[in-house]
């Protein structure tokens, strides 16, 4: 299940530092107690331009070091970036998702209970976060490979069309000679070509006479 289903936090915030300057971060999801996502888009990766860049404040401190964090008796009031949005929450776990050894995405979960999370919760959240992160990364990589493969095939099809246009459409008719040609590439396109050229030889001995 999702983090909200498994841990039932009072608030869940997803944060990304991918594609932003050092010290900046994007809030990709913010689910409060009513379950409503306070971020404008439900697809932050497609609508990344709609996400606001933040710098400083409590969340910036959390994601500054790529280490999972468990905090009891939390007190965040009048945060410079998010005001009192976290003021009622008294405990937190924050887990990074690693991509190629770098923590680019985070899940922060809050509860009003000052000791609302345990070390077991932190460990399970870290495992789940990175399993989900690996799965999403694989899906994105497969999509990229498909797009690249399609571009390659399209390029090969263009090359094949050019080759076919350069090949003789008909064989020349030469009295006393029979011509035949076969052209078959290993794949859609190949590197070999053929053509016919008429050569006129002059009989020098006959000219001398």
QUIZI-V861887 format. One record per residue. RES is the residue in one small letter. D_CENTER is the distance of its C-alpha to the mean C-alpha in whole Angstrom. Layout:
res	d_center
RES	D_CENTER
RES	D_CENTER
This chain:
res	d_center
x	23
x	21
x	22
x	24
x	26
x	27
x	28
x	29
x	28
x	30
x	27
x	23
x	21
x	17
x	16
x	13
x	14
x	11
x	11
x	15
x	18
x	20
x	22
x	20
x	18
x	16
x	18
x	15
x	18
x	22
x	24
x	28
x	31
x	31
x	27
x	26
x	23
x	24
x	21
x	21
x	18
x	17
x	13
x	12
x	9
x	10
x	13
x	12
x	15
x	18
x	17
x	20
x	20
x	22
x	24
x	27
x	28
x	28
x	24
x	24
x	26
x	25
x	21
x	23
x	23
x	21
x	24
x	24
x	27
x	30
x	32
x	35
x	37
x	35
x	36
x	34
x	36
x	35
x	32
x	31
x	28
x	28
x	32
x	34
x	31
x	31
x	35
x	36
x	33
x	35
x	33
x	29
x	27
x	23
x	21
x	18
x	15
x	14
x	11
x	13
x	16
x	15
x	15
x	12
x	13
x	17
x	19
x	22
x	25
x	28
x	32
x	35
x	37
x	38
x	37
x	35
x	32
x	33
x	32
x	31
x	29
x	27
x	27
x	25
x	23
x	21
x	21
x	20
x	17
x	16
x	16
x	14
x	12
x	12
x	12
x	9
x	7
x	9
x	8
x	5
x	6
x	9
x	8
x	7
x	10
x	12
x	11
x	13
x	15
x	17
x	17
x	19
x	21
x	22
x	23
x	25
x	26
x	27
x	29
x	31
x	32
x	33
x	35
x	37
x	38
x	40
x	41
x	45
x	45
x	49
x	51
x	54
x	57
x	60
x	63
x	64
x	60
x	58
x	54
x	51
x	48
x	45
x	41
x	38
x	35
x	33
x	30
x	29
x	30
x	33
x	34
x	38
x	40
x	44
x	46
x	50
x	52
x	56
x	58
x	62
x	64
x	67
x	70
x	72
x	75
x	76
x	75
x	78
x	80
